[in-house]
Amino acid sequence: MKRSSSQPLLKYFQESDREEKAKSAGKTCRDLYKNKEDIFGAIACKIAHLNINLREPIKRYKEISWGKHGIWTHEQKARAAKLEKQLKARWALEKLIEDQLNCFQTDYNKATVPTRLKDVAQLLMPKGAPPLELAAFTWLGDWRPSSILELLGSLSPFLSESNGVKQVLPQLVNEIRIEENVIDEEMAEIQATCVLHLPFGPMKYGSKITPLESIQTEFEKIYKVLSRAKMLRFKALELVIKKVLSQTDAAEFLVAFSAIQDSIHQFATCSRSPEAKSKSFQGRKYSTIH
């Protein structure tokens, strides 16, 4: 802006100053709008960057979570496989125990109604059992049921649930002995009838009833008593296996019971053998000399 000759200098400077301010104000407004755009752009950029930064930790968290989930799933499958293996082993053990019980039941129930006197003797005193074994353990043809329970009492310190066995066992022994006494009384009545009333001597002339026919009724009574004794024997064994002991202890008891039966039989057999007696005598003679 040029000053005219008639224009005062101060007024010129004032007007120039106003024009400069107006120009600078205009420029400032334009820059302000530009700056606003830049600010909004910067804010948008920061927001986008923030979103990216937020997504990356989430993605990493998901990767870590899926990794941990995969490890947990693998461990769960491994534990399930172990449980399945143990269940199969338990089922197999349960089947073996059941098979062993069935063997006892079959052995106890294989007798038939006696038809001759020697059949009765065979039922009461089996030929396969040595006299020492019969005298020590046999009751109406086999082990006394209460003896099975007493054997469990002697083995209880070696069982995992020994305290529970000691609490339950006395009551079971008492109940089994009561049933044994009832069977003993029935057998005593049959023996008294056989001794006092049956015609074991010569029959009267003209009698149509043979001695065998006259005692057939008593044979049937003996068979019933022996059957009850076998059922009580199996009941005692089944109580021990299924009601008193755990599965593992039951298996250990069956193994021990079988081993004890075999040991007693072997000892009784050797005791009655002439060869065993001679060997025993020679051993004592040798030890006396030396």
C-alpha positions as CSV (number, residue, x, y, z in Angstrom):
1,M,0.0,0.0,0.0
2,K,1.4,3.3,-1.1
3,R,0.8,6.5,0.8
4,S,-0.6,9.5,-1.0
5,S,1.0,12.8,-0.5
6,S,-2.0,14.3,1.3
7,Q,-2.3,11.3,3.8
8,P,-0.8,11.7,7.2
9,L,2.0,9.4,8.1
10,L,0.5,8.1,11.4
11,K,-2.8,7.3,9.7
12,Y,-0.9,5.5,7.0
13,F,0.9,3.3,9.5
14,Q,-2.4,2.6,11.4
15,E,-4.1,1.6,8.2
16,S,-1.2,-0.6,7.2
17,D,-1.1,-2.2,10.5
18,R,-4.8,-3.0,10.3
19,E,-4.4,-4.5,6.8
20,E,-1.4,-6.7,8.1
21,K,-3.5,-7.9,11.0
22,A,-6.4,-8.7,8.7
23,K,-4.1,-10.6,6.4
24,S,-2.5,-12.4,9.3
25,A,-5.9,-13.1,10.7
26,G,-7.1,-14.6,7.4
27,K,-4.0,-16.7,7.2
28,T,-4.4,-17.9,10.8
29,C,-8.0,-19.0,10.1
30,R,-6.9,-20.9,7.0
31,D,-4.1,-22.5,8.9
32,L,-6.5,-23.2,11.7
33,Y,-8.8,-25.1,9.4
34,K,-5.8,-26.9,8.0
35,N,-4.6,-27.7,11.5
36,K,-8.0,-29.0,12.5
37,E,-7.9,-31.4,9.6
38,D,-4.4,-32.5,10.6
39,I,-5.6,-32.9,14.2
40,F,-8.5,-35.0,13.1
41,G,-6.3,-37.0,10.9
42,A,-3.8,-37.5,13.7
43,I,-6.6,-38.6,16.1
44,A,-7.9,-41.0,13.5
45,C,-4.4,-42.4,13.0
46,K,-3.9,-42.8,16.7
47,I,-7.3,-44.5,17.1
48,A,-6.4,-46.9,14.2
49,H,-3.0,-47.6,15.8
50,L,-4.7,-48.2,19.1
51,N,-7.1,-50.7,17.6
52,I,-4.2,-52.5,16.0
53,N,-2.4,-52.6,19.3
54,L,-5.5,-53.8,21.0
55,R,-6.1,-56.5,18.5
56,E,-2.6,-57.9,18.7
57,P,-2.8,-58.7,22.5
58,I,-6.2,-60.2,22.0
59,K,-4.8,-62.3,19.2
60,R,-1.9,-63.3,21.4
61,Y,-4.2,-64.1,24.3
62,K,-6.3,-66.3,22.1
63,E,-3.2,-68.1,20.9
64,I,-2.1,-68.7,24.5
65,S,-5.6,-69.7,25.6
66,W,-5.9,-72.2,22.7
67,G,-2.5,-73.5,23.6
68,K,-3.4,-74.0,27.2
69,H,-6.7,-75.6,26.2
70,G,-4.8,-78.0,24.0
71,I,-2.5,-79.0,26.8
72,W,-5.4,-79.4,29.2
73,T,-7.3,-81.5,26.7
74,H,-4.3,-83.7,26.2
75,E,-3.9,-84.2,30.0
76,Q,-7.6,-84.9,30.4
77,K,-7.5,-87.6,27.7
78,A,-4.4,-89.1,29.4
79,R,-6.2,-89.2,32.7
80,A,-9.3,-90.7,31.1
81,A,-7.2,-93.4,29.5
82,K,-5.6,-94.3,32.9
83,L,-9.1,-94.4,34.5
84,E,-10.4,-96.6,31.7
85,K,-7.4,-98.9,32.1
86,Q,-7.9,-99.1,35.9
87,L,-11.6,-99.8,35.3
88,K,-10.8,-102.6,32.9
89,A,-8.4,-104.1,35.5
90,R,-11.0,-103.8,38.2
91,W,-13.6,-105.5,36.0
92,A,-11.2,-108.2,35.2
93,L,-10.4,-108.7,38.9
94,E,-14.1,-108.7,39.7
95,K,-14.7,-111.4,37.1
96,L,-11.9,-113.5,38.5
97,I,-13.3,-113.2,42.0
98,E,-16.8,-114.2,40.7
99,D,-15.3,-117.2,38.8
100,Q,-13.6,-118.3,42.0
101,L,-16.8,-118.1,44.0
102,N,-18.6,-120.0,41.3
103,C,-16.0,-122.7,41.5
104,F,-16.6,-123.0,45.3
105,Q,-20.3,-123.1,44.7
106,T,-20.1,-125.8,42.1
107,D,-17.9,-127.9,44.3
108,Y,-20.2,-127.5,47.3
109,N,-23.3,-128.4,45.2
110,K,-22.0,-131.4,43.3
111,A,-23.2,-134.0,45.8
112,T,-26.2,-136.2,45.1
113,V,-28.7,-138.0,47.4
114,P,-26.9,-141.0,48.9
115,T,-28.3,-144.4,48.1
116,R,-25.9,-146.6,50.1
117,L,-24.2,-146.4,53.5
118,K,-20.8,-145.8,51.9
119,D,-22.2,-142.8,50.0
120,V,-23.1,-141.2,53.3
121,A,-19.6,-141.9,54.6
122,Q,-18.1,-140.4,51.5
123,L,-20.1,-137.2,52.0
124,L,-19.2,-136.9,55.7
125,M,-15.6,-137.9,55.3
126,P,-14.2,-137.5,51.7
127,K,-11.6,-140.1,50.8
128,G,-9.3,-137.5,49.4
129,A,-8.9,-135.8,52.8
130,P,-6.3,-137.3,55.1
131,P,-7.4,-138.2,58.7
132,L,-5.4,-135.4,60.3
133,E,-7.1,-132.9,58.0
134,L,-10.5,-134.4,58.7
135,A,-10.0,-134.2,62.4
136,A,-8.7,-130.7,62.4
137,F,-11.0,-128.8,60.0
138,T,-13.7,-130.9,58.5
139,W,-17.3,-130.3,59.5
140,L,-20.0,-132.4,57.6
141,G,-17.6,-133.0,54.7
142,D,-15.7,-129.7,54.5
143,W,-14.5,-126.6,56.3
144,R,-16.6,-125.3,59.2
145,P,-18.1,-122.0,58.0
146,S,-17.1,-120.1,61.2
147,S,-13.5,-121.3,60.7
148,I,-13.4,-119.4,57.4
149,L,-14.4,-116.2,59.3
150,E,-11.9,-116.9,62.0
151,L,-9.2,-117.3,59.3
152,L,-10.2,-113.9,58.1
153,G,-9.7,-112.5,61.6
154,S,-6.1,-113.9,61.7
155,L,-5.4,-112.3,58.3
156,S,-7.0,-108.9,59.1
157,P,-3.7,-107.2,60.2
158,F,-2.5,-107.6,56.6
159,L,-5.6,-106.2,55.0
160,S,-6.1,-102.6,54.0
161,E,-9.4,-102.2,55.9
162,S,-8.4,-104.2,59.0
163,N,-10.3,-101.9,61.4
164,G,-13.6,-102.4,59.6
165,V,-13.0,-106.1,59.5
166,K,-12.4,-106.3,63.3
167,Q,-15.7,-104.4,64.0
168,V,-17.9,-106.5,61.7
169,L,-16.4,-109.9,62.1
170,P,-17.5,-110.9,65.7
171,Q,-21.2,-110.4,64.8
172,L,-20.9,-112.5,61.6
173,V,-19.1,-115.3,63.5
174,N,-21.8,-115.3,66.1
175,E,-24.6,-115.5,63.5
176,I,-22.9,-118.3,61.6
177,R,-22.2,-120.3,64.7
178,I,-25.9,-120.1,65.7
179,E,-26.8,-121.6,62.3
180,E,-24.1,-124.3,62.7
181,N,-25.6,-125.3,66.0
182,V,-29.0,-125.7,64.4
183,I,-27.5,-128.0,61.7
184,D,-25.6,-129.9,64.4
185,E,-28.8,-130.6,66.3
186,E,-30.6,-131.8,63.2
187,M,-27.7,-134.1,62.4
188,A,-27.7,-135.5,66.0
189,E,-31.4,-136.3,65.7
190,I,-30.7,-138.3,62.5
191,Q,-27.8,-140.2,64.1
192,A,-30.0,-141.0,67.1
193,T,-32.8,-142.3,64.8
194,C,-30.3,-144.4,62.9
195,V,-28.8,-145.9,66.1
196,L,-32.0,-146.5,68.0
197,H,-34.7,-147.2,65.5
198,L,-33.4,-148.5,62.2
199,P,-33.2,-152.3,61.6
200,F,-29.6,-152.9,60.9
201,G,-29.9,-156.5,62.1
202,P,-31.7,-159.3,60.4
203,M,-35.2,-158.5,59.3
204,K,-38.2,-160.5,60.6
205,Y,-39.4,-163.3,58.5
206,G,-42.0,-162.3,56.0
207,S,-41.2,-158.6,56.1
208,K,-41.5,-157.0,52.7
209,I,-39.3,-153.9,53.6
210,T,-35.6,-154.3,53.0
211,P,-33.1,-152.6,55.4
212,L,-32.1,-150.2,52.6
213,E,-35.7,-149.1,52.0
214,S,-36.2,-148.5,55.7
215,I,-33.3,-146.1,55.9
216,Q,-33.9,-144.3,52.6
217,T,-35.9,-141.6,54.4
218,E,-32.9,-141.0,56.7
219,F,-30.6,-140.8,53.7
220,E,-32.7,-138.0,52.3
221,K,-32.7,-136.2,55.7
222,I,-28.9,-136.5,55.8
223,Y,-28.6,-135.1,52.3
224,K,-30.8,-132.1,53.2
225,V,-28.6,-131.4,56.3
226,L,-25.4,-131.7,54.3
227,S,-26.9,-129.4,51.6
228,R,-27.7,-126.8,54.3
229,A,-24.2,-127.1,55.7
230,K,-22.8,-126.4,52.2
231,M,-25.1,-123.5,51.7
232,L,-24.0,-122.0,55.0
233,R,-20.3,-122.6,54.1
234,F,-20.8,-120.7,50.8
235,K,-22.8,-118.0,52.6
236,A,-19.8,-117.4,55.0
237,L,-17.4,-117.2,52.1
238,E,-19.7,-114.9,50.1
239,L,-20.1,-112.6,53.1
240,V,-16.4,-112.3,53.4
241,I,-15.8,-111.6,49.7
242,K,-18.8,-109.3,48.9
243,K,-19.8,-107.7,52.2
244,V,-16.8,-107.4,54.4
245,L,-13.7,-107.0,52.2
246,S,-12.8,-104.6,49.5
247,Q,-12.2,-106.0,46.0
248,T,-8.4,-106.1,46.4
249,D,-8.6,-107.6,49.9
250,A,-11.1,-110.1,48.7
251,A,-8.7,-111.3,45.9
252,E,-5.9,-111.5,48.4
253,F,-8.1,-113.5,50.9
254,L,-9.1,-116.0,48.2
255,V,-5.4,-116.5,47.2
256,A,-4.5,-117.0,50.9
257,F,-7.4,-119.3,51.6
258,S,-6.5,-121.5,48.7
259,A,-2.8,-121.6,49.7
260,I,-3.8,-122.4,53.3
261,Q,-6.1,-125.3,52.3
262,D,-3.4,-126.7,50.0
263,S,-0.7,-126.4,52.8
264,I,-2.9,-128.2,55.3
265,H,-3.7,-130.9,52.9
266,Q,0.0,-131.4,52.0
267,F,1.0,-131.4,55.6
268,A,-1.7,-134.0,56.5
269,T,-0.8,-136.1,53.5
270,C,2.9,-136.2,54.4
271,S,2.1,-136.9,58.1
272,R,0.2,-140.1,57.2
273,S,2.7,-141.3,54.5
274,P,5.1,-144.1,55.6
275,E,7.9,-142.6,53.5
276,A,7.4,-139.2,55.1
277,K,7.5,-140.9,58.6
278,S,10.7,-142.9,57.7
279,K,12.3,-139.7,56.4
280,S,11.3,-137.8,59.5
281,F,12.7,-140.7,61.7
282,Q,16.0,-140.7,59.8
283,G,16.2,-137.0,60.1
284,R,15.7,-137.1,63.9
285,K,18.3,-140.0,64.1
286,Y,20.8,-138.1,62.1
287,S,20.4,-134.9,64.2
288,T,20.7,-137.0,67.4
289,I,24.0,-138.6,66.3
290,H,25.5,-135.3,65.2
